[in-house]
């Protein structure tokens, strides 16, 4: 970050943060709307505003514990600059009113340190406690540190249009620092940022943005040419694109979602990727008549279930403040219902993959354990075996467990289930 901050940058960051902290909408959508409404703001100013907003969100628990929960957004940004980013009083002085200058002196002298687990890991107490009982306190602290760092920019090569080595060679010629990602055969990790929407390889569908962990879900589904496959919660189509490419645009790939708007966003991506085998279909709920008509016909079904999203805190730090225990409890009921409905699509010998971007057991292992207990016609296939068949050397046990501290990916969970009767 630059050491020179203008009053306009500070004001803009405080304005956006003030709206974000109402937690009425995702932080990224609020930032996008702000930048659309203020097109004259330059790139450096945009970078500071985004960094300040996300910096405060990542460290909100500690900042509020140090300065008080009733402190306005502007002072939260100043506290972040002072306590987290290491700015000095002298550097901040040109930005401060007399009242703020006096407040900064008091804050600097306060010598605050965290007193609860939630404060130590910058999480609500309920979430910190739940993860600590599940993972252990030392592991939670390690994980929280990883979540407090911005996520990497991962790309996926579209095998219908390009090869990874060729893309890496082109990036090298263009001076773009990038490397093959550790696990995904199609993954590329950028060392910095890239104006991707303007890059020729993005425009022609040769590359897409996709976290490496998300890419691995496609290799667990492992669809083959000519099969019938369903992406049960397709959203904007990120995983659908990979499944279609692995099928070499043959067979029939259904992209189901309850949001027509999300599916509409997927359509230009599908066209750009050169996929002709995808059939987007908006459904009213998981037991929609369209689903029932396809019962027992699918070779592969992916259920990337709606979840708390706690595995994506590097990119969406506001989620830890927007979600609640009640919301998670409601989600687990929905997850079980969706998995049960999706299972009806799978034909004997077919594969069902249940996945989330959460770390909570109740959204992951507990859902799968309950499903297997209630569905003796399904058996579990070790995720490591499936990945090994794709020449991916990654063994996290019977089920896939990914996190940023260990794997450098977002947090993901997945279980591979096969219908045997």
Buried (B, 14 or more C-beta within 10 A) or exposed (E): EEEEBBEEBBBBBBBBBBBBBEEEEBBBEBBEEBBEEBEEBEEEBBBBBBBBBBBBBBBBBBBBBBBEEEBEBBBBBBBBBBBBBEBEEEBBEEBBEEEBEEBBEEBEEEEEEBEEBBBBBBBBEEBBBBBBEBBEBEBBBBBBEBBBEBBBBBBBBBBBBBEBEEBBEBBEEEEBEBEBBBBBBBBBBBEEEBEBEEBEBBEBBBBBBBBBBBBBBBBBBBBEEEBBBBBBBBBBBBBBBBBBBBBBBBBBBBBBBBBEEBBEEBBEBBEBBBBEBBEBBBBEEBEBEEBEEBEEEBBBBBBBBBBBBBBBBBBBBBBBBBBEEEEBEEBBEBBBBBBBBBBBBBBEEBBBBBBBBBBBBBBBBBBBEBBBEEBEEBEBBBBBEBBEEBEBEBEBEBBBBBBBBBBBBBBBBBBBBBBEE
